[in-house]
Amino acid sequence: MKPQITTVHSLAGLRSTLRRLAHRMGLPVELRYRLALSAVRVAGAELAAGRPVLLETVPPQPCGEGAGERPAGSRPSGGRSAGTRPDSTRPDGARPDGTRPHGDGAEGQDTGRLVVRLHLPHAPRRPSLEGLPLPAERLPGTTAVWRVPVPLPAGGGDADRDDPPGLVDLLEEELSAAVDRADTLAEDHQRLKHELAETNSGVLALYVQLEERDEQLRQAHGRILRQLEDALRPPPVQVPGLEMAVHYEPAEKHAPTGGDLYDWFVLPDGTVHITVVDALGHGLTSTRSALNVTHAVRTLALEGHPLDSIVARTDEVLATFDHELMATVQLVRLDPVTGELVLANGSHPPALLVRADGESSLLEVRGRGIGFPLPGSERLLRDRLDPGDLLVLYTDGLTESRRDPREGEQRLALAAGRHRHRPIEDIPAAIAAEMHTVILHPDDTVALTVRRTSG
């Protein structure tokens, strides 16, 4: 087979010429139909507009033969073939349209490759070569070129093949190859789906194991935290004539320790002492600060210091080793026999007293907390807890969840009045649940209730 140029006037002629050429050269079926599809895409617009294109083919050349070069002015010796015409070159070696057959300068690199050039001499613009089934090189002007490896020895394509099959046979062969390719892809797809399903099954099993391990860790963490809470928060004091209960709610569920603590114990004279502390901050640092305050207050109270001096004395004791400590504190002394009630305060929210008949009042005492300027309670407030009366002590997380403490105190009075007849162990949590229906400012919360049961 020798180089030749074919003038093509239709898409059918272009397809037929390329398929027969590829078959003669022994190209693989997939490469054959990719070449035909690519050429059709490049020349489709020109042929649809009625403008002919030139198909130039250069067979692979043995090493040392110049890869398709011929002396200037020579003519191909082959006769006519279907859809072709003789390569009528001018004496200077150029084509009738003025272009040169081998002007891309790459012939020396085409040993063992079929070169297919598609010229669009009348195209108004350069054709697009993007996304072709078989990528093409762009030459100057409106020419595209494909360099296709040929598996057969040079010259064996023409001589060794008998009568070429018809176009229908070639199409059927390509269709059969496409079907085989599709079947192979389907099998690969099915295999990949199976492998993916096995992988997903393994990942799911691992995920389940991790979830189980995570749940075990959460349970262990919860047990440790409950033990820590039990150590930090003493149970209610059992004293005849008084019922006591408490509810604690942290601002952050994953860190259930904070700066809101309480302490209650019985003094040698039989009165009950209650301390409620709110240390600045959250987490373990504020817990340590609050513990320092409750321990210092307990020590001073058991030593017999007057109630009105304990807030200031606690500040003196702690200032020597905790310079950044700031905490509000409320101290309560309650005689379970007489119901006599005495309060001291250091910047803490006022206690709420709810009478048995539902009337309520805030027990406000001026004072400044631990770490504040001029710490201490300015005075003591005295009142009396009658049978059925309810005393509510709390931290600001209970009343300031909506950022307005006065509005929170009013809601607290209504909630405590509604729940005052419930069992004492249910009252603190019921009050907190009603107060926290809307939380705009989450904070640690302590709600502590005391009810007198007899005169």
C-alpha positions as CSV (number, residue, x, y, z in Angstrom):
1,M,0.0,0.0,0.0
2,K,1.3,3.4,-1.0
3,P,0.4,6.9,0.3
4,Q,-2.7,8.3,-1.3
5,I,-5.1,11.2,-1.1
6,T,-8.9,10.7,-1.4
7,T,-11.4,13.4,-2.0
8,V,-14.4,12.6,0.2
9,H,-17.9,14.1,-0.4
10,S,-20.0,12.3,2.1
11,L,-19.9,10.9,5.7
12,A,-20.8,7.4,4.4
13,G,-17.8,7.6,2.0
14,L,-15.5,8.7,4.8
15,R,-16.7,5.9,7.1
16,S,-16.3,3.3,4.4
17,T,-12.9,4.4,3.3
18,L,-11.5,4.5,6.8
19,R,-13.0,1.2,7.9
20,R,-11.6,-0.6,4.9
21,L,-8.2,1.0,5.3
22,A,-8.1,0.1,8.9
23,H,-9.1,-3.5,8.1
24,R,-6.4,-3.8,5.5
25,M,-3.8,-2.5,7.9
26,G,-4.9,-5.1,10.5
27,L,-5.9,-2.5,13.2
28,P,-7.7,-3.8,16.2
29,V,-11.5,-3.5,15.9
30,E,-11.8,-1.0,18.8
31,L,-9.0,1.2,17.3
32,R,-10.8,1.0,13.9
33,Y,-14.1,2.3,15.1
34,R,-12.5,4.9,17.2
35,L,-10.6,6.2,14.2
36,A,-13.7,6.3,12.1
37,L,-15.8,8.0,14.7
38,S,-13.2,10.6,15.3
39,A,-12.8,11.5,11.6
40,V,-16.6,11.7,11.2
41,R,-16.7,14.2,14.1
42,V,-14.0,16.4,12.7
43,A,-15.3,16.4,9.1
44,G,-19.1,16.2,9.9
45,A,-19.9,19.9,9.6
46,E,-18.0,20.3,6.4
47,L,-19.6,17.3,4.7
48,A,-23.0,18.3,5.9
49,A,-22.5,21.7,4.3
50,G,-21.6,20.1,1.0
51,R,-17.9,21.0,1.1
52,P,-15.5,18.1,0.3
53,V,-12.6,17.1,2.5
54,L,-9.3,15.4,1.7
55,L,-8.3,12.2,3.4
56,E,-4.6,11.5,3.2
57,T,-3.2,8.1,4.3
58,V,0.4,7.2,4.7
59,P,1.1,3.5,5.5
60,P,3.9,2.5,7.9
61,Q,7.3,2.6,6.4
62,P,10.3,0.3,7.1
63,C,13.2,1.9,8.9
64,G,15.4,3.9,6.5
65,E,12.8,4.5,3.8
66,G,11.9,8.0,4.8
67,A,8.5,7.1,6.2
68,G,6.4,7.9,3.2
69,E,8.6,10.6,1.5
70,R,8.7,10.5,-2.3
71,P,10.6,12.6,-4.8
72,A,9.1,15.9,-5.6
73,G,6.8,15.7,-8.6
74,S,6.4,11.9,-8.6
75,R,3.0,10.3,-8.9
76,P,1.7,7.2,-7.1
77,S,1.8,4.1,-9.2
78,G,-1.4,2.6,-7.8
79,G,-4.6,2.7,-9.8
80,R,-8.0,3.9,-8.8
81,S,-9.8,2.4,-5.8
82,A,-13.4,2.8,-4.5
83,G,-13.9,6.4,-3.4
84,T,-10.4,7.5,-4.4
85,R,-8.7,9.4,-7.2
86,P,-5.0,9.4,-8.3
87,D,-2.8,11.6,-6.1
88,S,-2.5,14.5,-8.7
89,T,0.5,16.4,-7.4
90,R,2.1,19.4,-9.1
91,P,5.7,19.2,-10.2
92,D,6.8,21.0,-7.0
93,G,5.3,18.2,-4.9
94,A,2.2,20.1,-3.7
95,R,-1.4,19.0,-3.8
96,P,-3.9,20.7,-6.1
97,D,-5.1,22.8,-3.2
98,G,-1.5,24.1,-2.7
99,T,-0.8,22.1,0.5
100,R,2.1,19.7,0.7
101,P,1.4,16.0,1.5
102,H,4.0,15.6,4.2
103,G,4.4,19.1,5.7
104,D,4.0,18.2,9.4
105,G,7.7,17.3,9.7
106,A,7.0,14.1,11.6
107,E,7.4,11.5,8.9
108,G,10.7,10.3,10.3
109,Q,8.9,9.3,13.5
110,D,6.2,7.2,11.8
111,T,8.0,3.9,11.3
112,G,5.5,1.2,12.2
113,R,2.5,3.6,12.3
114,L,-0.3,4.4,9.9
115,V,-0.6,8.2,9.4
116,V,-4.1,9.6,8.6
117,R,-4.4,13.3,7.8
118,L,-7.8,14.9,7.4
119,H,-7.7,18.2,5.5
120,L,-10.6,20.6,5.5
121,P,-9.5,23.0,2.8
122,H,-12.8,25.0,2.7
123,A,-13.5,25.2,6.4
124,P,-14.1,28.8,7.6
125,R,-12.4,28.0,11.0
126,R,-10.2,25.3,12.6
127,P,-12.1,22.2,13.6
128,S,-12.5,21.3,17.3
129,L,-10.4,18.3,18.3
130,E,-11.7,18.1,21.9
131,G,-13.2,14.9,23.3
132,L,-12.5,12.7,20.2
133,P,-12.7,8.9,20.8
134,L,-9.2,8.7,19.3
135,P,-7.2,11.9,20.1
136,A,-5.8,13.8,17.1
137,E,-2.9,16.1,16.6
138,R,-3.5,19.5,15.2
139,L,-1.4,20.7,12.3
140,P,-1.2,24.3,11.0
141,G,-4.3,25.3,9.2
142,T,-7.4,23.1,9.2
143,T,-5.7,19.7,9.3
144,A,-6.0,17.0,11.9
145,V,-3.7,14.0,12.0
146,W,-3.8,10.5,13.7
147,R,-0.7,8.3,14.0
148,V,-1.9,4.8,14.7
149,P,0.4,1.9,15.6
150,V,0.0,-1.0,13.1
151,P,0.5,-4.5,14.5
152,L,1.2,-6.2,11.2
153,P,4.7,-6.1,9.6
154,A,5.1,-3.3,7.1
155,G,3.6,-4.4,3.8
156,G,1.8,-7.4,5.2
157,G,-1.6,-5.8,5.4
158,D,-2.1,-5.6,1.6
159,A,-0.4,-8.8,0.4
160,D,-1.7,-11.3,3.0
161,R,-5.4,-10.5,3.0
162,D,-7.9,-12.0,0.5
163,D,-10.9,-10.1,-0.6
164,P,-11.8,-7.5,2.0
165,P,-15.1,-8.0,3.8
166,G,-18.1,-5.8,3.0
167,L,-19.0,-2.7,5.1
168,V,-21.8,-4.5,6.8
169,D,-19.4,-7.2,7.9
170,L,-17.0,-4.6,9.3
171,L,-19.9,-2.9,11.2
172,E,-21.0,-6.3,12.6
173,E,-17.5,-7.0,13.7
174,E,-17.3,-3.6,15.4
175,L,-20.7,-4.1,17.0
176,S,-19.7,-7.5,18.3
177,A,-16.5,-6.0,19.8
178,A,-18.6,-3.2,21.4
179,V,-20.9,-5.8,22.9
180,D,-18.0,-7.8,24.2
181,R,-16.6,-4.7,25.7
182,A,-19.9,-3.8,27.3
183,D,-20.2,-7.3,28.7
184,T,-16.7,-7.0,30.2
185,L,-17.5,-3.7,31.7
186,A,-20.7,-5.1,33.1
187,E,-18.8,-8.0,34.7
188,D,-16.2,-5.6,36.1
189,H,-19.0,-3.4,37.4
190,Q,-20.7,-6.3,39.1
191,R,-17.4,-7.5,40.6
192,L,-16.7,-4.0,41.9
193,K,-20.2,-3.8,43.4
194,H,-19.6,-7.1,45.1
195,E,-16.2,-5.9,46.4
196,L,-17.8,-2.6,47.5
197,A,-20.6,-4.5,49.3
198,E,-18.1,-6.6,51.1
199,T,-16.1,-3.5,52.0
200,N,-19.2,-1.7,53.2
201,S,-20.2,-4.7,55.3
202,G,-16.8,-4.7,56.9
203,V,-17.0,-0.9,57.5
204,L,-20.5,-1.3,58.9
205,A,-19.3,-4.0,61.3
206,L,-16.4,-1.8,62.4
207,Y,-18.8,1.1,62.9
208,V,-21.0,-1.1,65.0
209,Q,-18.0,-2.2,67.1
210,L,-16.9,1.5,67.5
211,E,-20.4,2.5,68.5
212,E,-20.5,-0.3,71.1
213,R,-17.1,0.7,72.4
214,D,-18.2,4.3,72.5
215,E,-21.3,3.4,74.5
216,Q,-19.2,1.4,76.9
217,L,-16.9,4.5,77.3
218,R,-19.9,6.8,77.8
219,Q,-21.3,4.5,80.5
220,A,-17.9,4.3,82.2
221,H,-17.5,8.0,82.0
222,G,-21.0,8.5,83.4
223,R,-20.3,6.2,86.3
224,I,-17.1,8.1,87.1
225,L,-18.9,11.4,86.9
226,R,-21.7,10.2,89.2
227,Q,-19.2,9.1,91.7
228,L,-17.5,12.4,91.5
229,E,-20.8,14.2,91.9
230,D,-21.6,12.1,94.9
231,A,-18.3,13.1,96.4
232,L,-18.8,16.8,95.7
233,R,-22.5,17.1,96.5
234,P,-23.5,15.7,99.9
235,P,-26.9,14.1,100.3
236,P,-29.7,16.0,102.2
237,V,-29.3,16.2,105.9
238,Q,-31.8,14.0,107.8
239,V,-33.2,16.2,110.5
240,P,-36.6,15.8,112.2
241,G,-39.0,18.6,111.3
242,L,-37.2,19.5,108.0
243,E,-37.4,18.1,104.4
244,M,-34.6,18.9,102.1
245,A,-33.8,18.2,98.4
246,V,-31.5,19.5,95.7
247,H,-31.3,19.5,91.9
248,Y,-28.1,20.2,89.9
249,E,-27.9,20.8,86.2
250,P,-24.6,21.6,84.4
251,A,-24.4,24.1,81.6
252,E,-22.6,21.6,79.5
253,K,-23.8,18.0,79.5
254,H,-20.4,16.5,78.7
255,A,-18.8,18.4,81.7
256,P,-21.2,17.9,84.6
257,T,-19.0,19.6,87.1
258,G,-19.0,23.3,87.5
259,G,-18.7,26.2,89.9
260,D,-22.2,25.8,91.4
261,L,-21.9,23.9,94.7
262,Y,-23.7,23.6,98.0
263,D,-23.0,22.2,101.4
264,W,-25.3,21.4,104.4
265,F,-24.5,20.0,107.8
266,V,-25.8,20.1,111.4
267,L,-23.9,22.3,113.9
268,P,-23.2,21.3,117.5
269,D,-26.2,23.4,118.7
270,G,-28.6,21.4,116.5
271,T,-29.1,24.1,113.9
272,V,-28.7,23.3,110.2
273,H,-26.1,25.2,108.2
274,I,-26.6,25.6,104.4
275,T,-24.0,27.1,102.0
276,V,-24.7,27.8,98.3
277,V,-21.7,28.9,96.2
278,D,-21.4,30.1,92.6
279,A,-17.8,30.4,91.6
280,L,-16.8,32.3,88.4
281,G,-16.3,30.1,85.3
282,H,-17.2,26.5,84.3
283,G,-15.6,23.1,84.5
284,L,-13.0,21.7,86.9
285,T,-11.3,25.0,87.6
286,S,-14.5,26.6,88.9
287,T,-15.3,23.4,90.8
288,R,-12.0,23.6,92.7
289,S,-12.7,27.3,93.6
290,A,-16.2,26.4,94.8
291,L,-14.9,23.5,96.9
292,N,-12.4,25.8,98.5
293,V,-15.2,28.2,99.5
294,T,-17.5,25.4,100.9
295,H,-14.6,23.8,102.9
296,A,-13.5,27.2,104.3
297,V,-17.1,28.1,105.3
298,R,-17.6,24.7,106.9
299,T,-14.4,25.1,108.9
300,L,-15.3,28.6,110.1
301,A,-18.8,27.6,111.0
302,L,-17.8,24.6,113.0
303,E,-15.2,26.7,114.8
304,G,-18.0,28.9,116.0
305,H,-17.4,32.1,114.0
306,P,-20.4,34.4,113.9
307,L,-22.5,34.0,110.8
308,D,-22.3,37.7,109.8
309,S,-18.4,37.4,109.7
310,I,-18.0,34.2,107.8
311,V,-18.2,35.6,104.2
312,A,-15.4,38.2,105.0
313,R,-13.3,35.7,106.9
314,T,-13.6,33.2,104.0
315,D,-12.2,35.8,101.6
316,E,-9.3,36.4,104.0
317,V,-8.5,32.7,104.2
318,L,-8.6,32.0,100.5
319,A,-7.0,35.2,99.2
320,T,-3.6,34.0,100.3
321,F,-3.4,31.1,97.9
322,D,-6.2,31.7,95.2
323,H,-5.8,35.3,94.0
324,E,-8.2,34.9,91.0
325,L,-11.1,33.4,93.0
326,M,-14.4,35.1,92.6
327,A,-17.6,33.6,94.0
328,T,-21.0,34.6,95.2
329,V,-22.1,32.9,98.4
330,Q,-25.3,32.6,100.5
331,L,-25.3,31.3,104.1
332,V,-28.4,30.0,105.9
333,R,-28.9,28.9,109.5
334,L,-32.2,27.1,110.3
335,D,-33.4,25.9,113.6
336,P,-35.5,22.8,112.9
337,V,-37.3,23.1,116.2
338,T,-38.4,26.8,116.2
339,G,-38.2,27.4,112.4
340,E,-35.9,30.5,113.1
341,L,-34.2,31.4,109.9
342,V,-31.0,33.6,109.6
343,L,-29.4,34.5,106.2
344,A,-26.0,36.2,105.3
345,N,-25.2,37.0,101.7
346,G,-22.3,37.8,99.5
347,S,-23.5,39.1,96.0
348,H,-25.8,36.0,95.7
349,P,-29.3,36.0,94.3
350,P,-31.9,36.3,97.1
351,A,-33.6,33.3,98.6
352,L,-37.3,32.7,98.0
353,L,-39.7,32.0,100.8
354,V,-43.1,30.5,99.8
355,R,-45.7,30.3,102.6
356,A,-48.0,27.4,103.0
357,D,-50.8,29.5,101.6
358,G,-48.9,30.3,98.4
359,E,-47.7,33.8,99.3
360,S,-44.1,34.4,98.4
361,S,-41.3,36.9,99.1
362,L,-37.6,37.4,98.3
363,L,-35.2,37.4,101.2
364,E,-32.7,40.0,100.0
365,V,-29.6,40.8,102.0
366,R,-26.9,43.2,100.7
367,G,-23.3,42.0,100.6
368,R,-20.3,41.3,98.4
369,G,-18.9,37.9,97.5
370,I,-15.5,36.2,97.8
371,G,-12.9,38.1,95.7
372,F,-15.0,41.2,95.4
373,P,-14.0,44.6,96.9
374,L,-14.9,44.9,100.5
375,P,-16.3,41.3,100.8
376,G,-18.8,40.3,103.4
377,S,-22.5,40.4,104.3
378,E,-23.7,43.9,105.4
379,R,-26.2,42.5,107.8
380,L,-28.1,39.4,108.8
381,L,-31.7,38.8,107.7
382,R,-34.0,37.0,110.2
383,D,-37.3,35.3,109.5
384,R,-39.3,32.3,110.5
385,L,-40.1,29.1,108.6
386,D,-43.6,27.9,109.7
387,P,-44.9,24.3,109.1
388,G,-45.7,23.9,105.3
389,D,-43.5,26.9,104.3
390,L,-40.9,26.3,101.5
391,L,-37.5,27.9,101.3
392,V,-35.9,27.9,97.8
393,L,-32.1,28.6,97.5
394,Y,-30.6,28.7,94.0
395,T,-27.8,30.0,91.8
396,D,-28.3,32.5,89.0
397,G,-28.5,29.8,86.3
398,L,-32.1,29.2,87.5
399,T,-33.4,32.7,87.1
400,E,-31.1,34.2,84.4
401,S,-31.7,31.6,81.6
402,R,-33.6,34.3,79.7
403,R,-31.1,37.0,80.6
404,D,-33.5,39.1,82.8
405,P,-33.0,38.2,86.5
406,R,-36.0,40.2,87.7
407,E,-38.3,38.5,85.2
408,G,-36.7,35.2,86.3
409,E,-37.4,35.9,89.9
410,Q,-41.0,36.5,89.2
411,R,-41.3,33.3,87.2
412,L,-39.5,31.4,90.0
413,A,-42.1,32.6,92.6
414,L,-44.9,31.4,90.4
415,A,-43.3,28.0,89.7
416,A,-42.4,27.4,93.3
417,G,-46.0,28.2,94.3
418,R,-47.4,25.8,91.8
419,H,-45.1,22.9,92.9
420,R,-44.9,23.6,96.7
421,H,-47.3,20.7,97.6
422,R,-45.3,18.0,95.6
423,P,-43.0,15.5,97.4
424,I,-39.9,17.4,98.5
425,E,-37.6,15.3,96.3
426,D,-39.5,16.3,93.2
427,I,-39.8,20.0,93.8
428,P,-36.3,21.2,92.8
429,A,-36.3,19.4,89.5
430,A,-39.8,20.4,88.7
431,I,-39.0,24.1,89.3
432,A,-35.9,23.9,87.2
433,A,-37.7,22.2,84.3
434,E,-40.4,25.0,84.3
435,M,-37.7,27.7,84.5
436,H,-35.7,26.2,81.6
437,T,-38.4,25.8,79.0
438,V,-36.5,28.6,77.1
439,I,-32.7,28.9,77.6
440,L,-31.0,32.0,76.1
441,H,-28.1,32.0,78.5
442,P,-27.1,28.4,79.6
443,D,-25.4,28.3,83.0
444,D,-24.8,25.8,85.8
445,T,-27.8,25.6,88.0
446,V,-28.5,24.6,91.6
447,A,-32.0,24.5,93.0
448,L,-32.2,23.6,96.7
449,T,-35.5,23.4,98.7
450,V,-36.2,23.1,102.4
451,R,-39.7,22.6,103.8
452,R,-40.7,22.6,107.5
453,T,-43.0,19.7,108.5
454,S,-43.7,20.4,112.2
455,G,-43.7,23.1,114.8
